[in-house]
Amino acid sequence: MSKEFTIEQLSNYNTKKELFVAIRGYVYDVTGFLEDHPGGDEVLMDVAGQEATEAYDDAGHSEDADKTLDKFLIGRLNAPAGAGAGKTRNKGTVGSTQKSLQSLLLRTMFYLVAIFVSAGAFSYLKIYVAGS
C-alpha cells in the first residue's frame, strides 16, 4: 500500500465497475464487496468515490467489519485536514465504546440489585425478627 489518492482522484472511482471509498484517511477498493455487503450495494454506491468515514462510523461496524475492510486497502488519502486524511485509523472504536457502555451498565445493575437485596434483608430482619 504505497499509492496516495487525492479527493479528486478518488471521485473518479464511483461506479459498480470501480468503487473506491476513503475511511479514516485510507482508500479501499470495495468493488469486489458490492454483492457481499450486508447492507446491500446501494449503501456503498451512496458513498462511492467519497470520504466515507462518517457514514462508516454511523453504521456502527464491528471489529469483524474492520478486518474485512482491511482486505480492500489500496492506499492513503492525501487530503487537507478535516477531509478525513487527518483522522486516525482506530479499529473497533465504536465496538469498544459499546462494550464499555455495556460493562458500565452491567456493573451498575449488579450494584443496584445488591443494594435492593440488602435493603430487603435488613427490612425483613427489622420487621419480622425484631418483632418476635
C-alpha angles and dihedrals in degrees: 000000000000102000119112122204131198121215088253093054091045091054090063091067100069105118135090088252094055117016120171128172133183120224123178092344096310127108121225130191100217095169091113092050097057095097094041100047107120091219093051132254094283090069090059094040089056090063099031113143092006144103100267105177095117093048091047094049093043089057089061097229119198128236087260089058089052090052091049090049091053089064089065098048112131106158152323131288112241099203138138116274111279093034093091101269094098094051114104122240101246110172118212097006093141092043092046092050091048091050091049091052091048090050091050091049092050092049091048092050090049092054093045091052090048091051093049093047091049092048090049093049091047091049092048092050093046096048105033106025098038091044093057 
